[in-house]
Amino acid sequence: MIAHVIVVPKPVVNDPQGTTVRQGLRALGFAEVTDVRVGKYIEVTLDAASADEAHDRVEEMCRKLLANRVIEDFRFDLLPAAAEPKNRPALDRRRRREEEPA
């Protein structure tokens, strides 16, 4: 199984990096941006006997290490390992540049 884990600062926690990104986006003309929260994206590949076991183990990983529960919230999705594409076009900068119109 593959877990896609998202960790973000809790809403009550100051996020100076998010504030800086929001200000930068607004300065670039994206006036519709009202808030930005900057967090972490983590992929975990694990062997598990069932989806329920994988869910429980990833939940435990998040609570014990991947997220600081005092200041961060987390969420995750589980996918079968076979569902994960071998290459990830969304993360491949070279391919994205080739697809952009000139």
C-alpha positions as CSV (number, residue, x, y, z in Angstrom):
1,M,0.0,0.0,0.0
2,I,1.0,3.6,-0.5
3,A,0.0,6.3,1.9
4,H,-0.1,9.9,0.8
5,V,0.1,11.9,4.0
6,I,-0.6,15.7,4.2
7,V,0.5,17.5,7.3
8,V,-0.5,21.2,7.8
9,P,-0.3,23.7,10.6
10,K,-3.4,23.9,12.8
11,P,-5.6,26.9,12.0
12,V,-4.8,28.5,15.3
13,V,-1.0,28.2,14.7
14,N,0.8,31.1,13.0
15,D,2.1,30.1,9.6
16,P,4.8,32.7,8.5
17,Q,5.7,30.7,5.4
18,G,2.1,30.6,4.3
19,T,1.8,34.3,4.9
20,T,4.8,35.0,2.8
21,V,3.5,32.8,0.0
22,R,0.1,34.5,0.1
23,Q,1.7,37.9,-0.1
24,G,3.9,36.8,-3.0
25,L,0.9,35.4,-4.9
26,R,-1.1,38.6,-4.3
27,A,1.9,40.7,-5.5
28,L,2.0,38.6,-8.7
29,G,-1.6,39.5,-9.4
30,F,-3.5,36.7,-7.8
31,A,-5.8,39.0,-5.8
32,E,-8.3,36.2,-5.2
33,V,-5.9,34.4,-2.8
34,T,-7.1,35.0,0.7
35,D,-5.1,32.4,2.7
36,V,-2.2,29.9,2.2
37,R,-1.1,27.2,4.6
38,V,2.2,25.5,3.9
39,G,2.7,22.0,5.1
40,K,4.4,18.7,4.2
41,Y,3.6,15.9,1.7
42,I,4.9,12.5,2.6
43,E,4.6,9.2,0.7
44,V,4.9,6.0,2.7
45,T,5.0,2.6,1.0
46,L,4.2,-0.2,3.4
47,D,3.4,-3.9,3.4
48,A,0.1,-4.6,5.2
49,A,-2.2,-7.6,5.3
50,S,-5.3,-5.4,4.8
51,A,-6.4,-1.9,4.1
52,D,-7.6,-1.7,7.7
53,E,-4.2,-2.7,9.0
54,A,-2.5,-0.2,6.7
55,H,-4.9,2.6,7.9
56,D,-4.2,1.8,11.5
57,R,-0.4,1.7,11.0
58,V,-0.2,5.0,9.0
59,E,-2.4,6.7,11.7
60,E,0.0,5.5,14.3
61,M,3.0,6.8,12.2
62,C,1.4,10.2,11.9
63,R,0.6,10.4,15.6
64,K,4.1,9.2,16.7
65,L,6.4,10.9,14.2
66,L,5.1,12.4,11.0
67,A,3.0,15.1,12.6
68,N,3.5,17.3,15.7
69,R,0.0,16.9,17.1
70,V,0.4,20.1,19.2
71,I,0.7,22.4,16.2
72,E,-0.1,20.2,13.1
73,D,-3.1,18.3,11.7
74,F,-2.8,15.4,9.3
75,R,-4.8,13.5,6.8
76,F,-3.9,10.7,4.4
77,D,-5.2,8.5,1.6
78,L,-4.3,4.9,1.0
79,L,-3.8,3.4,-2.5
80,P,-2.9,-0.1,-3.5
81,A,0.8,-0.1,-4.6
82,A,-0.3,-1.2,-8.1
83,A,-2.4,2.0,-8.4
84,E,0.6,4.2,-8.1
85,P,2.0,5.2,-11.6
86,K,5.6,4.4,-12.2
87,N,6.3,8.0,-13.3
88,R,4.4,10.9,-11.9
89,P,3.9,13.5,-14.6
90,A,2.6,16.1,-12.1
91,L,6.0,16.0,-10.4
92,D,8.1,15.8,-13.5
93,R,9.2,19.3,-14.3
94,R,10.8,18.4,-17.6
95,R,7.6,16.9,-18.9
96,R,5.5,19.8,-17.6
97,R,7.7,22.3,-19.5
98,E,7.3,20.3,-22.7
99,E,3.5,20.4,-22.4
100,E,3.3,24.2,-21.8
101,P,2.4,26.2,-24.9
102,A,5.2,28.4,-26.2
